[in-house]
Amino acid sequence: MYNVTFEVKEPAEKEKMAAWIQEELKGELSVSGHRRNPLTITIVEITKLFDWVKIHRLKKHHQNCIIFPLIEPSMLKTSPLALEMKLQTMLVKPVKKHTFIKSIKKVLTSAGNESAIITNYGDMTKTYKQGNSELLPFQEAFLRRLLRAEVKSEEELFAARPYFPDHSVPNTVCFIQGFIHNQPRETASNAPMLIQTAFKDAFSAIGVLPSFLAYKKHLLMLIQVPHGYTSLQHFQEGEETFLRATDELKETNGIHLFTGVGSICREPLMLSQSYREARKARRTPHYNRLSLRYYEEITKNPLITSCTHYIAENCQSDLTTRQVANQINISVPYFCRLFKKETGRSFVEYVTFVRLQRAVWMLRHTDKTIEQIAEELGFNTPNYFSSTFKKYVGITPSEYRMTDEILFV
């Protein structure tokens, strides 16, 4: 039986992982503070460069000891050292339970000593070749840094290349949010996994293997749009696949999704731009369809941009076309034509949708009655507000209030 030891500074971190072992692997592992057992797994926290030296010495003097480095995010730039030392896996703080248990189980189901169960980091490509889009710890942490624009140099990208074969590096970000309606609590709790499985299966069928990064209130789906296309909306097969999966989730599981899509970034260092664009697209009134919005469809005309900002700030007022046209000193007829061309919506439709976006937030986060919300947002009557809301969202305000917002972590 394997013995697990911890070289972790924070007692709470050690206790958390020990508790996971007790919950999931009781009888298969023991936890202690020594390495007397020849079959030992040691979790070593990496907070400074010298910790890698400690791992090197540990491998040298305890050849049968399997080492899992537990890396602080600030030390991710040193993680290629794990590749050089042929370590089986890495854990990145904050470590997730399913990742930790999965790594341990891989050791338990492998025969022989460490050399027999070492995972070659080149095998990471198999994750994608076999159609499995689950990210390995380093991949997830590195992509999060990439999206935050924390990866600054080509050298860092080059160091990470063994973890990201060319065909698996994403170039487009989809920003997904949603709610679940009229479903049992169990379905609501399983919604994040149902969503990921639906998109993974749908896109895998056309040779596109998505990966996912979960945040509390949104999910990022990262895909590689094939060369030859300038946007997901021009990749017709990809767009149809996305819409089909979205519709099936709604019909089968009551999951309503709303997605913003960033532009294609052929340079990995620019992926953070696609992320920012996707987030902005998600929060901008749609040009064509409610469920899928593209950054490319957002107007870049400075006159209309000025108007949309004005509408967003004054949507609770009694706005008129003349009032807004006066903000940019153009005639009302010309303003109406230009506004429709740039936004895909008439002025009245656009203002209505901005007000409904505000209504969605108020329904979810305040205790105001539907009558109060309707009056505050400038709808003539509660009935008109309810019918307009249902036209765009698909359900009434009172039904929306009973939905569950999807939390992805």
Secondary structure, 3 states (H helix, E strand, C coil): CEEEEEECCCHHHHHHHHHHHHHHCECCEEECCCCCCCCEEEEEEECCCHHHHHHHHHHHHCCCEEEEEEECHHHHHHCHHHHHCCCCCCEECCCCHHHHHHHHHHHHCCCCCHHHHCCCHHHHHHHHHCCCCCCCHHHHHHHHHHHCCCCCCHHHHHHHHHHCCHHHCCCEEEEEEEEECCCCHHHHHHHHHHHHHHHHHHHHCCCCCCEEEECCCCEEEEECCCCCCCCCCCCHHHHHHHHHHHHHHHHHHCEEEEEEECCCCCCHHHHHHHHHHHHHHHCCCCCCCCCEEEHHHCCCCHHHHHHHHHHHHCCCCCCCHHHHHHHCCCCHHHHHHHHHHHHCCCHHHHHHHHHHHHHHHHHHHCCCCHHHHHHHCCCCCHHHHHHHHHHHHCCCHHHHHCCEECCCC
